[in-house]
Amino acid sequence: MRRAFAPASALVLVGCTTGAPPPPTARDLTPAPSASIAAPAPTAKAAPVALSAQDSTFVEVRTGYGTFCARTERGFLHCWGLVVLPGEMAKRTHYRPTLMPGFTNLKGFTILKEGQIVGWNAAGTVIRLVREDPTKPFYITRGFLSVQPTPEEIAKFSLGVPAQVTSRIVAGSHDCLLSDKGEVFCQIGGDFTNSPFLRVPVPPMRTLADTTCGVGVDGGFHCWNLDRQETTLLDKPAPGYGVASVPLKGPVAEALLARFQPGKPQVCARRPDGTVFCHDWLVDQKLREIAEGKLVTRLFTLPGQSLCVSREDGVSRCTCDVAQPCGDTQTTFDVLPSVDASLGVAVSVGNICALGKDHRVRCFGERMGGRLGDGQEIELERATKAPGITGASEISADDGVVCARFGTTRVSCWGAIAGVEHVPRHDLVLPEPAVDAIVGGVGLCVRGAKSGRWYCRNKAFFPGNLKDDFTLLVDTGGAPVKDVTLSIDNGSGIAVAKRSGGAGRFHYAGSPKPLRVQWIDPKDELANATYLDLSSNAILADGTAILQKDTSGDHERVPAKFRAVKLANGTTFLRKDTSGDHERVPGKFRAVLRSAHCAVDASARLLCMGAPEGPKVVLTDVADVDADCVSTTRGEVFCFDRMPKKKGEIASFRRIEGLPDGAIVQLGGDCGRTREGEVYCWGSVFDLGDRDPVQRTPVEIAKPESIFQHYGW
């Protein structure tokens, strides 16, 4: 919700590969990668040199929860994407590989389901990046605890007494670790220091899949249940923290659980001779189609329902699914047609990184969150003028799409939906001849200038440009909704609040017409809200604020008289940046920022919380607030830059450079409008919509940057 106000006084600025351990009782049947696969020529090995943190001869690549990491031949770990470093409180974006302090002499690593990075050295000792609790920074520790609850303890909601694990760890998957004795330990307690791992009651294992499954020394395929409630695995009941098993057809090098058919996962495997099979005949047929008679060097899956193979000829192919449908005459598609993935592949939603025989990592897909690791940022550091736009009367933005209204007869939009789907600039066909207000971006709503009616469009229609893409917003009786404020959340829904009190919600499901608002029960205090968003943050008719208390959806009622979130006496409540609780801050405030732990008071000062001495004045002369940016009466713009890293710090802001002096009169997301109606954008507005935000061809990750000097190494 944007807030503009005049100050009381003019103040000055103050991988998906899983290493296989030596089997406890059987010969390792996993073959080395085929020598005939490499597309790029292998890089000649240099003579031995002293150990160096700058080593970039990669031998393993993995991904999980927005984090990508690659291990070097000499045991260092380089990560990019969303990464948290020792001493920091939370993940932040790294656009190029960054050396991870404390992870040295590694023989393997994995990124567990909760996003925890875990490595192990030649002695099998586990190295973990952990924290004591959400209010403490992350640090490096060694070893871990495990539990193996009995049925009686499970029935009593107990896991038993944790014990220190002394086994030598030799492999890992997205969920679990594997010891040299074939033991399996799975994460069940998050990334906290003393959170125990579950010792799975499974027969000795030889390899792990990237699901909660693996191949046993006995030749069977075993899956385990990491919940205390009974479930079905492999079409068999699996008790809480129990196991289900099926036999495999002869010796296999690797096996996985494919989800080619919705709701019916199937076991597929690769034999030591490079042939493949699946237990289900239909899935087996699809697997043979993508293999095309070639020997297979690796099996993997893509998010969704795609089953993939890497072949001896250097081609990786996948079955089709709803995420990437094939053409009418196609039955498969090439997922890595121009890059060698002989030594490994790391797959996430929207991105793939491949490790070739030359020990180099190449990635393609979405540029969001630094996932390509090529050092290229998608965010604009300096404000850039949107070409060809003058005379804009109003701007708005949502989910990476920016829209500008010109008078009452023209609305133009551009950007990249969620930083992924490119939206070239185009004028929209409006539902009425004239509109006098716009809200949102990808889920745009416009108000008819003459009728006062609101029309909104589902983000699924955004690439189109038809009058019928807009749908009338009506109440439960079918009457048009008027005289309301709207809040839009990533185009997925709309929250509506009457200016006189009365609120409701609409969530898109398919393409219903008209858009029928469901009003909140009159017995609920939110029913008389004058502002509401889809998270149930609200301002009531009497000025009371309802604020989200934590991630579980609880809310706290705060009596107030204000336009934004504040009390009658000027006290405001702000969401803490780690736990989601609220903090009582004395003063007279007019607005709060979305993510930063800051607020604007009645004297137009921006104050940020967290300093030991109390609220600290960061800016003065604040004129406009939108999301996490503020503008001053001098036309300057400052945007929230990062959360505090340590206790006692406050949120930091950066001044947006490249703006004409004193020109910005309105904010809309990461854009500003000048008095002349020109539009300048920065931050997450992807290159003003002029460039495809998806990297279609593989690019090599950048040279790793060392941070050893930051830690005195």
C-alpha positions in Angstrom: 0.0 0.0 0.0 1.5 3.3 -1.1 1.5 6.3 1.2 2.2 9.9 0.1 2.1 12.8 2.6 3.5 16.3 3.1 6.0 16.7 6.0 5.2 18.8 9.0 8.4 20.7 8.6 11.2 20.9 6.0 14.1 18.9 7.4 17.5 18.2 6.0 18.8 14.8 5.1 20.6 13.2 8.0 23.4 -31.4 -8.7 21.9 -34.3 -8.9 24.7 -36.7 -8.9 25.1 -38.8 -5.8 28.5 -40.2 -4.9 28.4 -43.9 -4.3 30.3 -45.1 -1.2 32.3 -48.4 -1.2 29.7 -51.1 -0.5 29.9 -52.8 2.9 29.7 -56.3 1.5 29.5 -56.0 -2.2 31.5 -54.8 -5.2 30.6 -51.3 -6.4 28.9 -51.8 -9.8 28.8 -48.1 -10.8 30.8 -47.6 -14.0 33.0 -44.6 -14.6 31.5 -42.0 -17.1 31.8 -43.1 -20.7 34.8 -41.6 -22.4 32.8 -41.0 -25.5 30.4 -38.5 -24.0 32.4 -35.2 -23.9 31.3 -32.5 -26.2 34.0 -29.9 -25.1 37.6 -31.2 -25.2 39.0 -32.0 -21.8 41.3 -29.4 -20.3 44.9 -30.6 -19.9 45.9 -31.0 -16.2 48.6 -28.8 -14.9 51.5 -29.9 -12.9 50.9 -30.2 -9.1 51.0 -26.9 -7.3 50.5 -25.7 -3.7 47.0 -25.9 -2.3 45.0 -22.9 -3.4 41.6 -21.6 -2.6 41.3 -20.4 -6.2 41.3 -23.9 -7.6 38.4 -24.2 -10.1 38.8 -27.7 -11.4 35.3 -28.9 -10.4 34.4 -32.5 -9.8 30.9 -32.3 -8.3 27.9 -29.9 -8.6 24.6 -29.8 -6.6 21.7 -27.6 -6.0 18.9 -27.2 -3.4 16.6 -24.4 -2.2 18.0 -21.7 -4.5 21.6 -22.6 -3.6 24.1 -24.0 -6.2 27.5 -25.3 -5.2 30.4 -27.0 -6.9 33.3 -28.9 -5.2 36.8 -28.6 -6.6 39.3 -31.4 -7.1 41.3 -30.1 -4.1 38.3 -30.1 -1.8 37.1 -26.5 -1.7 33.5 -25.5 -2.1 32.2 -22.6 -4.2 28.6 -21.6 -4.0 26.3 -19.1 -5.8 22.7 -18.2 -5.9 21.0 -17.8 -2.5 23.9 -18.4 -0.1 24.4 -17.8 3.6 28.0 -17.4 4.8 29.4 -18.1 8.3 28.7 -15.0 10.5 25.6 -14.0 8.5 22.0 -14.2 9.6 20.3 -15.2 6.4 20.8 -16.0 2.7 21.6 -13.3 0.2 22.2 -13.4 -3.5 25.7 -14.2 -4.9 25.9 -13.7 -8.6 29.2 -15.5 -9.0 30.7 -18.5 -7.1 31.9 -17.6 -3.6 34.4 -19.6 -1.6 32.7 -21.1 1.4 35.0 -20.6 4.5 35.4 -23.7 6.7 34.6 -26.2 4.0 38.1 -27.5 3.1 39.6 -30.8 2.1 36.1 -32.1 1.1 35.6 -35.5 -0.5 31.9 -34.8 -1.0 29.0 -32.6 -0.1 25.2 -32.2 -0.3 22.5 -29.6 0.2 19.9 -31.1 2.4 16.1 -30.6 2.1 16.0 -27.7 4.6 18.8 -26.0 2.7 21.6 -27.0 5.0 25.0 -27.3 3.3 26.8 -30.4 4.6 30.3 -31.7 3.5 32.6 -34.5 4.6 36.4 -34.9 4.4 38.6 -37.9 3.8 38.1 -39.1 7.3 34.3 -39.1 6.9 33.9 -36.2 9.4 30.8 -34.1 8.7 31.2 -30.3 8.3 27.9 -28.3 8.7 26.8 -24.7 8.4 24.4 -24.3 11.3 22.9 -21.8 13.8 21.8 -21.9 17.4 18.4 -20.3 16.7 16.9 -17.8 14.2 18.3 -14.9 16.2 21.9 -16.1 15.9 24.3 -16.0 13.0 25.4 -19.2 11.1 28.7 -20.9 11.9 30.7 -24.0 11.0 30.5 -27.1 13.2 31.6 -30.7 12.9 29.7 -33.9 13.5 26.0 -34.4 14.2 23.6 -36.2 16.4 21.2 -39.0 15.5 18.1 -40.7 16.9 16.5 -44.1 16.3 13.1 -44.1 18.0 11.4 -47.3 18.9 7.7 -47.9 18.0 6.8 -47.2 21.6 8.7 -43.9 21.6 7.0 -42.9 18.3 3.6 -43.7 19.7 4.5 -41.3 22.6 5.6 -38.5 20.2 9.2 -39.0 21.3 12.3 -39.5 19.2 14.4 -40.9 22.0 17.8 -39.7 23.3 20.1 -38.2 20.6 23.6 -39.7 20.3 26.7 -38.5 18.6 27.3 -40.2 15.3 30.8 -41.8 14.9 30.3 -43.4 11.5 32.3 -42.3 8.5 30.1 -40.4 6.0 30.9 -41.1 2.4 27.8 -39.9 0.3 24.7 -37.8 0.5 21.4 -36.8 -1.2 18.9 -34.0 -0.9 17.6 -35.6 2.3 20.1 -37.9 3.8 23.7 -38.9 4.5 25.2 -42.4 3.9 28.0 -44.0 5.9 30.7 -46.5 4.9 28.7 -49.1 6.8 25.6 -48.5 4.7 23.8 -46.6 7.4 21.4 -43.8 6.4 20.9 -40.6 8.4 18.2 -38.2 7.3 17.6 -34.6 8.4 14.4 -34.1 10.3 15.2 -31.1 12.5 16.3 -28.3 10.3 19.6 -26.4 10.3 20.0 -25.9 14.0 23.1 -27.0 15.9 21.5 -29.8 18.0 18.8 -30.9 15.6 19.2 -34.7 15.4 19.2 -36.8 12.2 17.0 -39.9 12.0 18.9 -43.2 11.8 16.7 -44.9 9.2 16.0 -48.6 10.0 16.9 -49.7 6.5 19.2 -52.6 5.3 22.8 -51.6 4.5 22.6 -49.2 1.5 25.0 -48.9 -1.4 23.8 -45.7 -3.1 21.2 -42.9 -2.4 18.8 -41.4 -4.9 17.8 -37.7 -4.6 14.6 -38.7 -3.0 14.2 -40.6 0.3 15.2 -43.8 -1.5 18.3 -45.8 -2.5 19.8 -49.1 -3.7 20.7 -51.6 -1.0 23.6 -54.0 -0.8 20.9 -56.7 -1.1 20.1 -55.4 -4.6 16.7 -54.1 -3.5 15.3 -50.6 -3.9 14.3 -49.1 -0.5 12.3 -46.0 0.4 11.8 -44.6 3.9 9.2 -42.5 5.6 10.5 -39.4 7.4 7.2 -38.7 9.2 5.8 -40.3 12.3 2.5 -41.0 10.5 2.1 -44.1 8.4 2.1 -43.5 4.6 2.3 -45.5 1.3 5.6 -46.0 -0.4 6.2 -48.2 -3.5 2.5 -49.2 -3.3 3.2 -50.6 0.2 2.4 -49.3 3.7 5.4 -47.7 5.4 5.0 -47.1 9.2 6.2 -43.9 10.8 9.9 -43.5 10.3 9.7 -46.9 8.6 10.8 -48.5 5.3 9.2 -50.0 2.2 11.2 -52.1 -0.3 10.9 -53.7 -3.8 13.4 -56.0 -5.6 15.2 -54.8 -8.7 15.8 -56.8 -11.8 19.4 -57.8 -11.5 22.4 -55.6 -10.5 22.0 -51.9 -11.0 24.4 -48.9 -10.9 21.7 -46.4 -9.8 18.0 -46.2 -9.4 15.5 -43.5 -8.8 11.8 -42.9 -8.2 10.2 -41.4 -11.3 7.0 -39.4 -11.2 6.1 -39.6 -14.9 2.5 -40.6 -14.1 0.7 -38.3 -11.6 0.2 -40.0 -8.2 2.0 -43.1 -9.3 5.8 -43.0 -8.8 7.7 -45.8 -10.5 11.2 -47.3 -9.9 13.6 -46.8 -12.8 17.2 -48.0 -12.9 20.4 -48.0 -14.9 22.4 -51.3 -15.2 26.2 -51.4 -15.1 26.2 -52.0 -18.9 24.4 -48.7 -19.6 21.0 -50.2 -20.3 17.9 -48.9 -18.4 14.5 -50.2 -17.3 11.4 -49.2 -15.3 9.1 -51.4 -13.4 6.0 -49.9 -15.1 5.7 -51.0 -18.8 4.5 -47.6 -19.9 7.2 -45.7 -18.2 9.7 -48.3 -19.3 8.7 -47.6 -22.9 9.1 -43.9 -22.5 12.6 -44.4 -21.0 13.6 -46.5 -23.9 12.4 -43.9 -26.3 14.6 -41.2 -24.9 17.6 -43.6 -24.7 17.1 -44.4 -28.4 19.3 -47.4 -28.2 22.3 -45.5 -26.8 24.1 -46.4 -23.6 22.9 -44.3 -20.6 25.5 -42.8 -18.3 23.1 -41.1 -15.9 19.4 -41.0 -14.8 17.8 -37.9 -13.4 14.5 -36.1 -13.2 13.3 -32.6 -13.7 10.8 -30.9 -11.4 7.3 -32.0 -12.4 6.9 -35.3 -14.2 9.9 -35.5 -16.5 12.3 -38.5 -16.6 15.7 -37.8 -18.1 18.8 -39.6 -19.3 22.3 -38.5 -20.2 23.7 -40.7 -23.0 27.1 -41.8 -24.2 26.7 -39.6 -27.3 26.7 -36.5 -25.1 22.9 -35.9 -25.4 20.6 -35.5 -22.4 16.9 -36.1 -23.2 13.7 -36.0 -21.2 10.1 -37.1 -21.5 7.5 -34.5 -21.9 5.3 -33.1 -19.2 3.0 -30.2 -18.5 6.0 -27.9 -17.7 7.5 -28.3 -21.1 5.0 -29.9 -23.5 6.3 -31.5 -26.7 5.0 -30.7 -30.1 2.4 -32.8 -31.8 4.9 -35.1 -33.4 7.4 -35.2 -30.6 7.7 -37.6 -27.7 10.8 -36.2 -26.1 12.8 -33.1 -25.9 16.6 -32.3 -25.6 17.3 -30.7 -22.3 21.0 -30.3 -22.6 21.6 -30.4 -26.4 24.8 -28.3 -26.4 26.6 -29.0 -23.1 28.5 -31.9 -21.7 27.0 -33.3 -18.5 29.3 -36.3 -18.2 30.4 -35.7 -14.6 27.2 -34.3 -13.1 24.0 -32.3 -13.5 22.2 -30.1 -10.9 18.5 -29.5 -11.6 16.2 -27.0 -10.0 12.9 -25.5 -11.0 13.8 -23.3 -14.0 17.6 -24.0 -14.0 20.1 -26.7 -14.9 23.9 -26.7 -14.3 26.0 -29.3 -16.0 29.5 -30.5 -15.1 31.5 -31.6 -18.1 34.6 -33.7 -18.6 36.7 -30.6 -18.8 35.7 -30.0 -15.1 33.8 -26.8 -15.9 30.3 -25.9 -14.8 27.8 -24.4 -17.3 24.3 -23.3 -16.5 21.2 -22.0 -18.2 17.7 -21.1 -17.4 16.3 -18.3 -15.2 18.6 -15.4 -14.1 16.7 -14.8 -10.9 18.7 -15.1 -7.7 22.1 -15.4 -9.3 21.4 -19.0 -10.3 23.6 -18.9 -13.4 26.7 -18.0 -11.4 28.1 -16.0 -14.4 28.4 -12.8 -12.4 25.7 -11.0 -14.3 23.1 -9.3 -12.2 19.5 -9.0 -13.4 18.8 -6.0 -11.1 19.6 -2.5 -12.3 22.0 -0.8 -10.0 21.3 2.7 -11.4 18.0 4.1 -12.4 17.4 3.8 -16.1 14.9 5.9 -18.1 12.2 3.9 -19.8 12.6 4.8 -23.4 9.7 6.3 -25.3 7.6 7.2 -22.2 6.6 10.8 -21.6 3.4 12.3 -20.1 2.6 9.4 -17.8 -0.1 10.3 -15.3 0.3 7.3 -13.0 2.5 4.2 -12.6 2.0 0.9 -10.8 4.0 -2.3 -10.5 3.5 -5.9 -9.4 5.5 -9.1 -9.8 8.1 -7.7 -12.1 5.6 -5.9 -14.5 5.3 -2.1 -14.7 2.3 -0.3 -16.0 1.9 3.4 -16.8 -1.3 5.3 -17.4 -1.4 8.2 -19.9 -4.3 10.4 -19.3 -7.5 8.3 -19.3 -7.3 6.6 -22.6 -4.0 4.7 -22.7 -2.3 2.1 -20.4 1.1 0.6 -21.4 2.9 -2.3 -19.6 6.3 -4.0 -19.8 8.8 -6.1 -17.7 9.3 -9.7 -16.9 6.7 -11.7 -14.9 8.4 -12.8 -11.7 11.7 -12.0 -13.4 11.2 -14.9 -15.8 8.6 -14.4 -18.5 9.5 -11.6 -20.8 6.7 -9.0 -21.4 7.5 -6.6 -24.3 6.0 -3.1 -23.9 2.5 -2.9 -25.3 -0.6 -0.8 -24.9 -3.6 -2.6 -23.4 -7.2 -2.7 -24.9 -9.1 -1.2 -22.0 -12.6 -2.4 -20.8 -14.0 1.2 -20.9 -13.1 4.1 -23.1 -11.5 6.0 -20.2 -9.9 4.8 -17.0 -8.7 7.1 -14.1 -6.7 4.7 -11.8 -4.5 1.6 -12.1 -3.3 -0.9 -9.5 -0.9 -3.8 -9.9 1.2 -5.0 -12.8 1.0 -8.6 -13.9 -2.5 -8.8 -12.3 -3.5 -5.3 -13.4 -6.8 -3.6 -12.3 -8.2 -0.5 -13.8 -11.1 1.8 -12.8 -13.6 3.2 -15.3 -13.4 7.0 -15.2 -17.2 7.4 -15.8 -18.7 4.3 -14.1 -16.3 4.0 -11.2 -16.2 0.2 -11.8 -13.1 -1.9 -11.3 -11.9 -4.4 -13.9 -9.1 -6.8 -13.3 -7.2 -9.4 -15.4 -5.8 -12.7 -14.4 -2.1 -12.8 -14.9 -2.6 -15.9 -17.1 -4.1 -13.4 -19.7 -1.3 -10.9 -19.4 0.5 -11.9 -22.7 -2.8 -11.3 -24.5 -4.3 -8.0 -25.4 -8.1 -8.3 -25.7 -10.8 -6.3 -24.1 -12.2 -9.5 -22.7 -9.0 -10.1 -20.8 -10.4 -7.6 -18.2 -13.2 -8.9 -16.0 -15.7 -6.9 -14.0 -15.2 -7.0 -10.2 -18.5 -7.6 -8.5 -19.9 -8.5 -5.0 -21.7 -11.7 -4.1 -25.0 -10.2 -5.4 -23.4 -9.4 -8.8 -23.3 -5.6 -8.3 -20.2 -3.8 -9.5 -17.7 -3.0 -6.7 -17.0 0.7 -6.4 -15.4 3.2 -4.0 -12.8 0.6 -2.8 -9.1 0.3 -2.3 -7.4 -2.8 -3.9 -4.4 -4.8 -3.0 -2.9 -7.3 -5.5 -0.5 -10.1 -4.6 1.6 -11.4 -7.5 -1.5 -11.5 -9.7 -2.8 -14.5 -7.7 -5.7 -12.7 -6.0 -7.2 -9.4 -5.0 -8.1 -8.0 -1.5 -10.8 -5.4 -1.5 -11.7 -2.8 1.2 -14.5 -0.2 1.0 -13.5 3.3 2.0 -16.5 3.3 4.4 -15.6 -0.1 5.9 -16.2 -3.6 4.6 -13.7 -6.0 3.1 -13.4 -9.1 1.1 -11.1 -11.2 -1.1 -11.0 -12.8 -4.5 -8.5 -15.6 -5.4 -8.1 -16.5 -9.1 -9.0 -20.1 -9.9 -9.1 -20.8 -13.6 -10.7 -17.8 -15.4 -14.1 -17.1 -13.7 -16.2 -14.3 -15.0 -17.2 -12.0 -13.4 -14.7 -11.8 -10.5 -17.0 -12.3 -7.5 -15.6 -10.9 -4.2 -16.3 -13.0 -1.1 -17.1 -10.5 1.7 -15.8 -11.3 5.1 -18.3 -12.5 7.7 -19.7 -9.4 9.5 -18.9 -11.1 12.8 -15.2 -10.9 12.0 -13.6 -7.6 12.9 -11.9 -7.6 9.4 -15.4 -7.0 7.9 -15.1 -3.3 8.5 -11.6 -2.9 7.2 -10.8 0.1 5.1 -7.6 -1.5 3.8 -6.9 -5.3 3.5 -4.3 -7.4 1.8 -4.2 -11.2 1.1 -2.2 -11.8 4.2 -5.0 -10.3 6.3 -3.0 -7.2 7.2 -5.7 -4.6 7.6 -6.7 -1.1 8.8 -10.2 -1.0 10.3 -12.7 1.8 10.0 -11.8 3.1 13.5 -8.1 3.2 12.6 -7.2 -0.1 14.3 -4.5 -2.1 12.6 -4.5 -5.8 12.2 -0.9 -7.0 11.7 0.4 -10.4 10.7 2.1 -11.7 13.8 4.1 -14.7 12.5 4.4 -17.1 9.6 1.6 -19.3 10.9 -1.0 -16.7 10.1 -1.8 -15.5 13.6 -2.6 -11.8 13.9 -2.4 -9.2 16.6 -5.0 -6.5 17.2 -3.5 -3.0 17.7 -5.9 -0.1 18.5 -4.9 2.9 16.4 -5.9 6.1 14.6 -3.8 6.5 11.5 -3.5 6.1 7.8 -0.9 3.4 7.9 0.0 1.1 10.8 0.2 3.0 14.1 -1.6 3.5 17.4 -3.7 6.4 18.6 -0.8 7.8 20.5 1.5 7.4 17.5 2.9 3.9 18.6 3.5 1.6 15.7 4.0 -2.2 15.4 6.6 -3.5 13.1 7.3 -7.1 11.9 10.7 -8.3 13.2 13.1 -9.3 10.5 13.7 -12.9 11.8 10.9 -14.3 13.9 7.9 -12.4 12.5 6.8 -11.1 16.0 5.9 -7.4 16.5 7.7 -4.7 18.4 6.2 -1.7 20.2 7.8 1.5 19.1 6.7 4.8 20.8 6.2 7.8 18.6 3.9 9.2 16.0 4.1 7.3 12.7 2.3 7.5 9.4 3.6 4.5 7.4 5.7 1.4 7.6 7.9 -0.3 5.0 7.1 -3.7 3.7 10.3 -5.6 4.7 12.7 -3.2 6.4 12.3 -2.8 10.2 11.5 0.9 9.7 8.7 3.4 9.8 7.9 7.1 8.9 6.7 9.4 11.6 4.5 12.5 11.6 7.6 14.7 11.1 8.3 12.8 7.8 11.4 11.1 9.3 12.3 7.5 8.4 13.3 5.7 11.6 14.8 2.2 11.7 14.7 -0.1 14.7 17.3 -2.5 16.1 20.0 -0.1 17.5 20.7 -0.5 21.2 19.9 3.2 21.8 16.4 2.8 20.2 14.9 4.0 16.9 17.4 5.8 14.7 16.7 8.5 12.2 17.9 7.5 8.8 16.2 10.0 6.5 14.1 13.2 6.8 11.7 15.0 4.5 10.0 11.8 3.4 7.3 12.5 0.8 6.2 9.1 -0.6 6.4 5.5 0.5 5.8 2.5 -1.7 6.8 -1.1 -0.7 10.5 -0.8 0.4 11.4 2.6 -1.2 10.9 6.1 0.0 11.2 9.4 -1.8 11.9 12.8 -0.3 10.4 16.3 -1.0 13.6 16.9 -2.9 12.8 14.1 -5.4 15.5 11.7 -4.1 14.7 8.0 -3.8 16.2 5.6 -1.2 15.4 1.8 -1.2 15.9 -0.9 1.4 19.1 -2.6 0.7 19.6 -5.4 3.3 18.5 -6.7 6.6 20.8 -6.3 9.7 23.4 -9.1 9.8 24.1 -8.7 13.5 22.3 -7.8 16.7 22.4 -4.1 17.2 22.5 -3.2 13.5 19.6 -1.6 11.7 18.4 -2.0 8.1 20.4 -0.2 5.5 19.3 1.8 2.5 20.9 2.9 -0.7 20.3 6.0 -2.7 19.1 5.3 -6.2 21.6 6.9 -8.5 20.9 8.0 -12.1 17.7 10.0 -11.3 17.3 13.6 -12.5 17.7 16.0 -9.5 14.5 16.6 -7.7 12.3 15.1 -10.3 10.5 12.1 -8.8 6.9 12.8 -7.7 5.5 9.3 -7.4 6.8 5.8 -6.6 5.5 2.5 -8.1 7.5 -0.5 -7.0 11.1 -0.1 -8.3 10.1 2.8 -10.5 9.5 6.5 -10.2 7.5 9.0 -12.2 8.8 12.6 -12.8 6.7 15.7 -13.1 7.1 15.5 -16.9 5.6 12.0 -16.9 8.9 10.2 -17.6 9.5 6.9 -15.9 12.8 5.7 -14.3 13.3 2.2 -13.1 15.9 0.3 -11.0 16.3 -2.8 -8.9 14.1 -5.8 -9.9 12.7 -4.3 -13.0 14.4 -6.6 -15.4 16.2 -4.4 -18.0 13.0 -2.5 -18.6 11.6 -5.6 -20.4 14.0 -5.2 -23.3 15.9 -8.5 -22.7 14.8 -12.1 -22.3 15.3 -12.9 -18.5 15.9 -16.6 -19.4 19.3 -17.7 -20.5 18.5 -20.0 -23.4 22.1 -21.3 -24.1 24.5 -22.6 -21.4 27.0 -20.1 -19.9 30.1 -21.0 -17.8 30.0 -19.9 -14.2 32.4 -17.0 -13.4 35.8 -17.3 -11.8 35.2 -18.0 -8.1 35.7 -15.0 -5.8 37.7 -15.7 -2.6 36.5 -14.3 0.7 39.3 -15.9 2.7 40.7 -12.5 3.5 37.4 -11.6 5.2 38.0 -14.3 7.8 41.7 -14.0 8.2 42.6 -17.1 6.2 
